[in-house]
Amino acid sequence: MKPAAAAAPGWPEIGGEQAGITFAAVKNPLSALLLLLGLVLFSQCDRPEDPVPPARLLPRDQMVRVLIDLHLTESRVEASNLSPDSAKALFNQQLRDLYWRHKVEEKVFRDSYHYYGIHDKDLEEIYTTVLDSLKQREYRAGAK
């Protein structure tokens, strides 16, 4: 068995014999900094500045309507006091019905949600509208 290489002074040994990885080869902090800087720069090369919207992006108003119904569905399933497996099955069935009612494919919804999620401000505005609508529904239900 080979002894594990000693770490450079001031640098902890990472890995060891089992992992086969040590940072003993890094003799000074400047080399480590340059290596880290190079990795960060190269990892950013393929990252687009502004992601391209999906081919079938749901408009914001439709996204709001789907999310409102999704959260109402989730709330009804949680209130049903079913076992976790039964609740999951019911929610999945309700979700398929929800997509059908809104004439939305699951992939289109997921792609749109991901796209709006990348644009934090867009998703924040969408959820502000969703929450306002849910609060209004709750208020109206309590007033009756």
C-alpha positions in Angstrom: 0.0 0.0 0.0 1.2 3.5 -0.9 1.2 6.0 1.9 -1.1 9.0 1.3 0.7 12.1 0.1 1.1 14.7 2.8 -0.9 17.9 2.4 0.9 21.2 1.7 1.5 23.3 4.9 -1.6 25.1 5.8 -3.8 23.0 3.5 -5.9 20.2 4.8 -5.6 16.8 3.1 -8.8 16.0 1.2 -9.6 12.5 0.0 -6.8 10.2 1.0 -5.8 6.8 -0.2 -9.4 5.5 -0.8 -10.4 8.5 -2.9 -7.0 8.8 -4.6 -7.3 12.6 -4.4 -5.0 14.9 -2.4 -4.1 18.5 -2.9 -0.5 18.1 -1.9 0.5 19.0 -5.4 -0.7 22.6 -4.8 2.4 24.1 -3.4 1.1 27.6 -2.8 -2.2 29.4 -2.5 -1.6 31.4 -5.7 -1.7 28.2 -7.8 -4.9 27.1 -6.1 -6.5 30.5 -6.7 -5.5 30.4 -10.4 -6.9 26.9 -10.7 -10.1 27.9 -9.1 -10.4 31.0 -11.2 -9.9 29.0 -14.3 -12.6 26.5 -13.4 -15.1 29.3 -12.7 -14.4 31.1 -15.9 -14.6 27.9 -18.0 -17.8 26.8 -16.3 -19.5 30.1 -17.3 -18.7 29.8 -21.0 -21.8 27.8 -22.0 -24.2 29.6 -19.7 -26.5 31.9 -21.7 -27.1 35.4 -20.4 -30.8 35.2 -20.9 -32.4 31.8 -21.3 -34.5 31.3 -24.4 -38.2 30.8 -23.7 -39.6 27.4 -24.5 -41.4 27.0 -27.8 -44.8 26.8 -26.0 -44.5 29.2 -23.1 -47.8 29.7 -21.1 -48.8 33.3 -21.0 -48.6 34.8 -17.4 -52.4 35.0 -17.0 -52.9 31.4 -17.9 -50.0 30.4 -15.6 -51.7 32.3 -12.8 -55.0 30.4 -13.4 -53.3 27.0 -13.5 -51.3 27.8 -10.3 -54.4 28.9 -8.5 -56.2 25.7 -9.3 -53.1 23.7 -8.5 -52.8 25.1 -5.0 -56.5 24.7 -4.4 -56.3 21.1 -5.5 -53.3 20.5 -3.2 -55.2 22.1 -0.3 -58.3 19.9 -0.9 -56.1 16.7 -1.0 -54.3 17.7 2.2 -57.6 18.2 3.9 -58.9 14.8 2.8 -56.9 13.0 5.6 -56.0 10.1 3.3 -53.0 7.9 3.7 -49.9 9.3 2.0 -50.1 6.8 -0.9 -53.8 7.4 -1.4 -53.3 11.2 -1.2 -50.5 11.1 -3.8 -52.7 9.0 -6.1 -55.6 11.4 -5.7 -53.4 14.4 -6.2 -51.9 12.9 -9.4 -55.4 12.2 -10.8 -56.6 15.7 -9.9 -53.5 17.2 -11.5 -54.2 15.3 -14.8 -57.8 16.6 -14.6 -56.5 20.1 -14.0 -54.2 20.1 -17.0 -57.1 18.8 -19.1 -59.5 21.5 -17.9 -56.9 24.2 -18.7 -56.0 22.5 -22.0 -52.3 22.5 -21.0 -49.9 19.6 -21.4 -47.8 18.8 -18.3 -44.5 19.3 -20.1 -45.6 22.8 -21.3 -46.6 23.7 -17.7 -43.3 22.4 -16.3 -41.2 24.1 -19.0 -43.1 27.4 -18.4 -42.7 27.1 -14.7 -39.0 26.5 -15.1 -38.6 29.5 -17.4 -40.5 31.8 -15.1 -38.5 30.4 -12.2 -35.2 31.4 -13.9 -36.6 35.0 -14.1 -37.2 35.6 -10.4 -39.1 38.8 -11.0 -41.5 37.1 -13.3 -42.2 34.3 -10.9 -42.6 36.7 -8.0 -45.2 38.8 -9.9 -47.0 35.6 -10.9 -47.1 34.3 -7.3 -48.1 37.7 -6.0 -51.2 37.5 -8.2 -51.8 33.9 -7.2 -51.6 34.7 -3.5 -53.9 37.8 -3.9 -56.5 35.7 -5.7 -56.3 32.9 -3.0 -56.7 35.4 -0.2 -59.7 37.0 -2.0 -61.3 33.5 -2.3 -60.6 32.8 1.3 -62.1 36.1 2.4 -65.2 35.5 0.3 -65.6 32.0 1.6 -65.4 33.3 5.2 -67.9 36.1 4.5 -70.6 33.6 3.4 
